[in-house]
Amino acid sequence: MKRDLPTLLADLKNSKGPRLLLLFGDDLQVQEAGKAVLDLIVPQDQRGFNLERFDGRSATWDQIEASLMTPPLFPGKKLLWVENAPYFFSREQKGELGEKILALWRDGKRDDAVKLLVDLLVLEGWTQEQWDRLEAASAKALVGLLDADGGEALEEAEALIAYGKSRDVDLTKRKGSEGHRLTILLDEGLPEWGFLLLTAVQVDRRTRLYKRFEEIGAALYLDLERDRSGKISRESLLDFVSQRISQSSKTVEPQAREMIIARAGDELRSLQQELDKLILFVGERPVIRAQDVEAIFADHGEGWIFDLTRAIGDRDAAGALSQLARLLAQGEHPLRLLGTVASEIRRLLSARQLLETDLARVWKRAMSYQQFQQTVLKQGAPLLTRNPYADYMCFQRAERFSLADLSSYMEGLFDADFRLKSSGGQPRLVMEKLILDMCLSGQSSKPQTSTRARL
């Protein structure tokens, strides 16, 4: 039996829902849903005695069960909230955990990556002595554990080990998925006063325990709809942003909304923080404008690449190299930088081709975003990216380049990719040469705007 969150909350309000519940998925949504459940079960003035919270990674099951079996001091329900519940991991999940760890590391979420790595090590039965003996030089053992391969994964594993060593990882304080008696609780039921809430980010839905939870309607997955690439879909982002802004009794201009979507990353908690900053910045004004977003809303998408590509488009070699140095100093991997630059160049190439052909009669150099929507995107659907405003900005950037330049850039990108993946290449020098070639190539042949495009 499956429930969505509104149905679950309605059932709990009417005392019809389960008294043992698992919430998992997106961290922000899981936390918000957990608070909503708490609000229904335990009144604010009783939480000093009728609420206990545990970290499932460090609390023993005996501690949790002892608290669950102890009656509350006040009448009513007693809620135990076990966060980071490790009871739904399995060894078959090793590949998924490894992929998640590397994804967190590449996104700069180093502490989260280390925490999940410790979960994986505990799951695999590692001892503290094994971890202490592990060195960056022996990173191949960790690459195998992460179920990854390739030179990039090896470099990331070395960096992950070095960072983990600096964080004083203690495996002895982490509890694995074994040793709990959740199945007995499912069979025998909880005490009449008890409510057990489990929250987790990572769950293996193939385990028998999870399937038992699912059968009784006690498991709820919380996340926004995602596209094939794994990114949050545009429609889901629009719904999320519109809902949060409407809760603040404000409205948002269409261009400002598109700018928010373009700057939104793939983590809802960061997006929520930026929306909160934006609303505070606007103050008493009822309407959020594009200027407000530009002034205060941090770019958690791939907008950081605009600074680098803008410098390349302006033939500003010094500025482009400065942006490269900044990104490398922040820990960005050269292959990730190369991949993002390549994606941008491919988009610019597609945009330039459209400007020379299908859009030559409708695109105007100084057209506004509203004019772009009305004349270029007549059907409303974006042509190059996930949202119309990003398309608008992409066409503007494409005007700085010629087709010949963009085609030559693609050849340079292929060469840089080969050099970065070969053992003898020095990543920073490879990226610097690529950027210098891009900037200097424009000195002899500045991009031209077609005669038709100027009509």
N, C-alpha and C positions, 0 to 999 in steps of 0.2 A: 504494500500500500504506500503510494507516494503522496507527499503533500508539498505545496509551495508555502512560502513564509507567511503570507496573510492567512491562509487556511489553518496553518499550525497555530498561529497566535490566537485566532478565533476559537480553536478547539481548546487551547489551554485556558483561555478566559472563561470558557463554559465548563471547565473541569472534565473535558473529554480527551485531551491529548495524552501522550505517553509521559511517564514520570522519569524516564531515562532517555536522554536525547543526545545525538551526535550532530554537531554543526561543523562543516568543513568547506574549504575552498578559499576564496579571496579573503585576505586578512581583515580588511576594513569591514566588509559585509558580515563576516563571521562575528567580529567584535560587536557590531551594531545589533545583529540579531540576538547575540548572547545577552546584551543589555536589555533588549526588548523582552526576552523571556524572563530575565531577572525582575523587571518591573512588574510583570504579571504574577510572579510567584511570591516574592518577598517585598512587602512595603518598605519604603525608605527608612522609616523609624525603627524597623526590626532588624536591619542588616548587621548591626553590631554583634548580634547573637545568633541569628538565623541564616547567616551566609558565611561560607568558608570557601576560600580560593586556594587551589594547589597548582603547582607547576608539575605536570605529569612527567617531565624529564628528570626531576630530582626527588619528588615525593614517592615513598614506597606505597604499595597497594595496601599494606597493613594500616598505614596512617589514614589513607582515604577511607577505607572500609570502617575503621574504628569511629571516625567522625560521622560517617553515614548512619551507623547504627546507634549513635547517641542522640536521644530526643532533643528537640530544640528547647531553649529556655522559655520562649514565648509561644503561645498557641499559634497554630498555622503551620505552613510548610517550612522545611529547612532545605536550602539549596546548596549543593556542593558543586563548585565550578572547577573542573579540571582542565587547565589550558595546556596546549602542546601535548595532547594525549598521544602517547607512542604505541598504543595497543593495536593499531591497524596497519603497522608496517609489516612487510614480508620480504624475504630474500628475492622473490620473483620481481620485486619492485626496484631492484638495484639499479637497472638501467634508467628508470624514471627519476630516481633520486639523484643519480650521477648527472643526468641532463639538467635537473633543476639546480644542483649545486653550481655547475659551470655557468648556467644562465644568470644566477644571482651574482657570481663573481664578475662576469662580463659587464653586468649592469652597474657595477660599483658597489653592490650591497655585500661587502666583504664579511661583516659580522654575521649576517644571515646565512651566508654561504658556509662559514665555519660551523655555525650551530647545526645546520643540516648535515654537514660532513660528520660531526660527532654522532648524530643519530644513525648515520650509515655505518660508522665504525662500530658502534654498540650493537647494531643489528647483525654485523658480521662477526661479532664475538671478539673484537680487538681488546687487548689489555692496555693499561697505562704504560707498561714497559715497552710494548710494541710501538706505541705512538712516540715515546721518548727516544726510541732508537731510530725512528724514521727521519731521514735527512732529505733536503732538497735534491741532493745528488742521486738519491734512490727513488725519484718521483715516479719511475715506471710502475712501481708496485701500486701507487695510488691511482695512476691512470687506468690500470686493470680493474681496480676496485670501482672506479667511476664508470666502467664499461664504455670508455672513450678511446679514441686513437688519434694519431696524427701529431705532427710537431707542435701545432698550436696548443693542443690539449696537454702535452708534456710541459710546455712553458707555463701554462696556467696552473698545472699541478704543482710545479716547483714554487711558484709565487704563493699558492694557497697554503702549502706546507710552511713556508717561511712566515706568512702572516699568522697562521694558526699557532706556531711556536711563540709568537710575540703576545698571544692572547692567553697564555697559561691554560691551555685546554686540560681539563681533568675528567677523564672517562669514568673514574670511580664514582662521581656524583651523578652520572646519568643512568636512568633506569630504562631498560629495554622494553620490548613488547611482551616479554614473558612475565610470569609471576602474578598476573592479575586473575581475578575470579569473576569477570564480567559475564561469562556464560552462565554461571550459577545465579547471578542476579537476574538475568533474563528468564531463567527457568523458575526461580522461586519468588521473584518480585522484590521490590524495595519495601522498607518499613513504611507504614501509612503516612508518616510525616516527611519522608525523604523525597528529594528530587535531585537527580544526578545529571549535570550538564557537562558534556565533553566537547571541547573545541580543538580543531586541528587544521593545519594548512595542507598536510600531505596525508592521503589515505589510500590504501590499496583496496579497491572495491572487489577484488577477487577473493579476499579472505572469507572464511566461513563466518567469522564474527561479524564482519560488515554486512554480510547477506542476512544474518539474523536480525540486525538492526533495521535493515531495509524492509524485511518482511512485515515487521510490526509498525512500520511508519515512523521509526525513531531516528532516521538518518536524513539529513537535508544538506544537499550540495548548493553552495551559494557562490555564484559568479555571473558575470555578464557574458552575453553571447559573443563568441569570437569568430573571426574569419578563418580561412584555410591556413593562413600563415601563423595563426595563434594569437594575433593581435585582437584587442577588443574591437568589435564592429562599430562602424560609424553610428548606426542607429542606436546601439546601446549607450555609446558615449553621449549622444544627443539627449537621450532620455535621462541619463544620470545628471548631466549638467543642468538641464531644464528643471528637474525636480529640486536640486539643491539651490538653484537661484530663486525659484518660486517660493521656497521655504523662507527666504529672507525678505519676501514681499517686494522684490525688485524684478524688473524686466531687463532684457539684454538686446542690443541692436544686432541685426543679422550679421553684419561684418564682425562685430565683437564675438559673437557666438562661434563663427567659423575660425576666428583666430584662436579661441580657446581650444577647439577641437584639434586644430593643427599643432598646438603646443602641448596637448595632453600626451602623457606617456602611457605606459601599459600597467601602471600601478594606481589603483583607485585612492589609496591613502594619500599619496603625493598630490594627486589631482584635487582631492578634498582640501588639503592644506592650501593649495594655490587659490582655490575658490574662496576659502575663508579670508585669505589675505586681500583678495580682490574686493570682496564685499566690505571689509573694513576700510579699505582705501577709498571706496566710493562714498562711504559715510551716509549722509542723509539723502543724497540724490537718488531718485527712484530708478534711473536708467543707467545701465552699464554700457559704456561706449568703447569704441575701438582704441581710443587713446588711453583709456584706463588699463586695458589688457596689455597694451604695448609698454606701459610704464611699470607695471607691478607683477605681471604673470610670468613666472619662470618657465623656460622652454624645456619640458621633460620628454619631448619627442626627439626627433633627429634634427631639430632646428639649429643646434649648435653647429651643424655642418654649413649652415648658411654663411657664417662668418668666414669660414675657410674658402668656400666656393665664391663668395663675394669678392674676397681679396684676389683670387685667381682671375675672376672675370674682369676686375679692374687692372689686371696686369701688375698688381702690387706684390712683388716677390717678397719683400721684407715683411709686409703684413701677413702674407700667407705662411711664411716660415715661422713667424711669431705665433700664429694660431696653432700650427702643427706642434711647436715646442710646448705650448700650454696644454694641449690635449694629451701629449705623451707624458708630460709631468703629472697629469691627473690620473695616470694609470691606464689610459686607453691603449688597447693592443693595436699595433700597426696593421695587422690583417683586418681588424674590425674597421679601422679608419679607411683602409683601402677599399673595403667592401662598400662602405657608406658613400665614399666619394664616387665609386663606380656606379652605384645606384643613382646618384644625383646626375652624373654625366649622361647616363642612359635616358633619364627623364628629360634632361635638357636637349638631348639629341632628338628625342621623339617630339618635344615641343617645337624645336627649330624646324623640323620637317613639316609639322602642321602649319607653322607660320608661313612657310614657303609655298604651301599647297592649299589644303582645304580651308584654312582660316585666313588666307591672304587678303580677302576682300572684307572680312568682318572685324579682324583685329586692328585696333588703333593703339598707337604707342602710349598715349596718355589717358586711355579710357579708365573710368572708375570701376570699382568692383561691381556696383549695381548694373552698369552698362555691360560689363563682362557677362554677368548672369543672364541678362536679357538678350544679348546678341550672339554670344559664343556658346553658352551652355543653354540652349533653348529647351532641351529636354530635362535640364536640372541635374543630370548625372555627370560626375567629374570624368574627364578624359584621361588623366595621367596619374592621379593620386587617389587618396580615399575621400577627399573633400574638396568642394569647389574653390574655397579660398586658397588652398594650397596650390591648386591648378593655376589660379590667377597669378600668384607669386612666381610660380615656375615659368610661365610664359614671359613674365617681365624679366626674369633672369636670363632666359634664353635669347632675348634680344641682344645681349652683350656678346654673343658668340656667333661665329659663322659655322656652317655645316662642315667645312674643311677642318677647322680647328677642333671641333667636337669629335670628328672621326679620328683625327690624329691622337687625341687624348685617349681614345679607347685602345689604340695600339700601345700607348705608353702604359696604360693600366694593366694590360696583359703581360707586358714585360716586367712591370713591378711585382705583379702577383707571382710570376715565376721566380724572381730573385728573392722575394721574401720567403718562399717555401723551400728554396734550396739552402743547403747547409752553410754555404760560404757568405751569404748576404748579410750586411749590417743594416738592420731594419730602418734606423733613423736616416742613414745616408740614402737608402733606396727611396724613402718617402720624400726626402729633400730634393733629390734629383728629379723625381716625377713632378713635383710642384714647380721647380725652376723651369723645367722644360715646358710646362703648361703656360707659365707666366711669360717666358721669353719668346715663345712661339707667336704670341699675339703682337709683338713689336713690329714684325715684318708684314703681318697681314691682319689688320684690325677687322673685327667682325663687321660685316655689311648687312644693312637691312634691305631686303628686296624692294624693287620699285613698286611691286604690287602691294607689299605690306604697308607702304606709306600712303597708299591711296585712301 
